[in-house]
Amino acid sequence: MENNITKVCPRVSCCGPISWNIQYNSLLKMRYTNHTKRAAFADDMVIMIKAASIGEAENIANVELRKISARVKENKSDSMNKNQK
């Protein structure tokens, strides 16, 4: 399924630019499967999966979500270590 976005409602990220750099940049630069596209705006991120079946899409999404979860935990740990110094 594809939709063209013709109108958006811009808003300012509540997280601020530092959080964006720490979290979202690393998530957007991650290596994803060929079935996965990602996009981000303000403090929102979406991952889109293209697959032949719902089951396949769920499996791919679960793989991607595990990678994202690990990266977020890694970023949180790095951020906490920097704050303690």
N, C-alpha and C positions, 0 to 999 in steps of 0.2 A: 504494500500500500504506500502510495506517495501523496503528499499534499504540498502545494506551493503556498508559502507564507507570504501574504501580501501586505499585512499590517502587523506591527508589533507595538507593544507598549513599553518603551524604555523605562528603566528604573535604575537607581544607583544600588550597587551591591551593598548589602548590610555588613558583609564581611570585610570590606575594604581591600585595597590593592595588595597588602602584605599577605593576607589569607589567600587571595587569588593566586599569587605567585607560588606560595607554598603548596597549596592543594591542587588547584585546577590545572595549572600549567603542567605539572608532573602527570596528572591523569590524562590530559589531552595528548601528551607526548609518548604515552605508553604504547607498546606494541600490542595491537589487537588482531583478532583473526580477520581474514578477508571478508567474512560475513558481517562485520561490525563497522558501523559508522558512529561518530560521536560529534556532538555540538554543545557549545556552552554560551550562555548569555547571562550577564549580571552574576548572580550567585546560583544559577541553575545549570545542570548538566543533564543531557539525555544521551543514552546509548540506543542505537537502533540496530536490530538484528534482522538479516535477510536469510531465510531458510526455506527448504522445501516443505516442511511440516511444522506444526506447532511444537511437537515433541523435540524436533531438532533445534528449533529456535530456543526452547527452554534450556536445552543442554548447553548450547553456545552461550546463552545469557548467564547461566550459572558459572561457567568457566570464566567469563569476563568479570562477573561480580566478585568472584573470589580474588582475582588479580587486583581489582580496584580496592577491595577491602584490605588486602595485604599492603598495598601502596599507601592507603590512608593511615593505617596503623604505623607504618614505617615513618611517614611524614610527621605524625603526631609525636612519635618517640624522638625523632631528630629535633623537633621544635622544643620539646620539653628539656632535652639535654642542653640546647643552646641557652634556654632561659635560666638554667641552673648555674651556668658559668659566670 
